[in-house]
Amino acid sequence: MQAAIIERPGTLVVRQIHEPAVGDYDALCEILYGATCTGTDGHLIHGRFPWGPITYPTVLGHESVGRVIALGPKVRNYRIGDLVTRVGTPASPRGEYGSNWGGFAEYGIARDHWAMQADGLSEAQWRGSRWNQMLPPHFDPAAATMLTTWRETLSYLTRVGLKAGDTLLVVGSGGVGLSFAAFGALLGASRVAVLGNARRSEVAHAVGVTDFFDYKTAGALDAARAAIPAGFDFIVDSVGQRASLNEVLSLLRPHGTAAIYGIDEFHEQRVNPGRVRGGFTFYNSGYDEAETHQRVVEMALQGKLDARHWLNLDTPYPLADIAQAFAALERRELVKALIRIR
């Protein structure tokens, strides 16, 4: 089967690899679509992923959607034809390539983690497969590639503690930043501001942003301060550069909450507490995709989330052209790219 492989940092190719073997609790899926992630995927491609070590070559992709075509003997919760999120091919058992998380491949595995838990297998064996969740049969599989980002950001923002009436500042206007902003609006924040690239202003307002500040403008922070004089209740940095949160900490209200989600310079991030007008909370407890799956699906079906704000659903890139998709992302021509696998 064909798969997108990072041969070595800086080299992304599409080549033939083995189809995955099907274990007892595995559902074999044909992968239909995947979406790019400029954070995780981009850092893996350039050899800058902050957690590792990463084994190259490796199969890329973690925002994929597949359709079940075969079942292992102990699978009880999947049926042939089911649409499943975050399907990926595993690493080669012979050590020929690794997998991070293998979604840009023609075939992948979804694990029946419900059956594994019910049968008494250790949590370590099934917990990492909880992102394999089923979709309603009529859900558009191309649009469903957004579910990974949406589930992560809704879970994160909910755990941070944002509630109706709060004010939120999001640093960054990429796919993740726009998702945080969209959920800020959907959760009832009274003001949702984004500090980002001016070219993303229109789409930011379309997903619910009330205030947009161009990060390249000299007076951007002063404008944000004038918009919310008391300071923002929450600031979420979706970029994660060395000083990206630190530069906006003075915009946080006393006893507000700040968080860094982005990973650009993960091990070099700096925060000076003295920039805040009083004490504050730094959130550092992550997210859980599975806990928000159903809620996100319902929001999408109700029209509260529209994948077209993030993706061009009409003209996806074929898998063979995935390197071109990432090149367009690096030129900031796209928010995210949709890849048609089959």
CORDANOR-V281851 format. One record per backbone hydrogen bond with DSSP energy under -0.5 kcal/mol. NH is the residue of the N-H (numbers start at 1). CO is the residue of the C=O. Records with the same first field share a line. If there is no record, write none. Layout:
NH->CO, CO
//
This chain:
3->15
4->104
5->3, 13
6->58
7->5, 11
8->11
10->45
11->8
12->10
13->5, 11
15->3, 13
17->1
23->21
26->23
27->110
28->26, 70
29->108
30->67
31->29, 106
32->65
33->65
34->339
35->63
36->337
41->37
42->37
43->39
44->40
45->41
46->42
47->44
48->43
49->43
56->54
57->6
58->6
59->98
60->4
61->100
65->33
66->84
67->30
68->82
69->28
70->28
72->26
74->24
75->72
81->68
82->79
83->135
84->66
85->133
86->64
88->109
89->102
92->97
95->92
98->57
100->59
102->59
103->61
104->60
105->103
106->2
108->29
109->88
110->27
112->25
113->111
116->112
117->113
118->114
119->115
120->117
121->116
125->122
126->122, 123
127->123
129->126
130->127
132->129
133->131
135->83
139->136
144->140
145->142
146->143
147->144
148->145
150->146
151->147
152->148
153->149
154->150
155->151
156->152
157->153
158->154
159->155
160->156
161->157
162->157
165->188
166->163
168->191
169->234
170->193
171->169, 236
172->170, 195
175->335
178->174
179->175
180->176
181->177
182->178
183->179
184->180
185->181
186->182
187->183
188->185
189->184
190->166
191->166
193->168
194->211
195->170
196->194, 213
200->197
201->198
204->200
205->201
206->202
207->203
208->205
209->204
210->192
211->192
213->194
215->196, 213
217->214
220->217
223->219
224->220
225->221
226->222
227->223
228->224
229->226
231->228
232->251
234->167
235->257
236->169
237->259
238->171, 236
244->241
245->241
246->270
247->243
248->245
249->245, 246
251->248
252->249
253->232
255->279
256->253
257->233
258->281
259->235
260->283
261->237, 259
262->237
264->239
265->240
266->263
268->265
269->266
270->242
273->271
275->272
276->273
277->252
278->276
281->256
283->258, 281
291->288
292->288, 289
293->289, 290
296->292
297->293
298->294
299->295
300->296
301->297
302->298
303->300
304->299
305->299
307->305
309->306
310->307
311->307
313->311
317->338
319->340
321->318
322->319
324->321
325->321
326->322
327->323
328->324
329->325
330->326
331->327
332->329
333->328
334->328
336->310
339->34
340->317, 338
341->32, 339
342->32
//
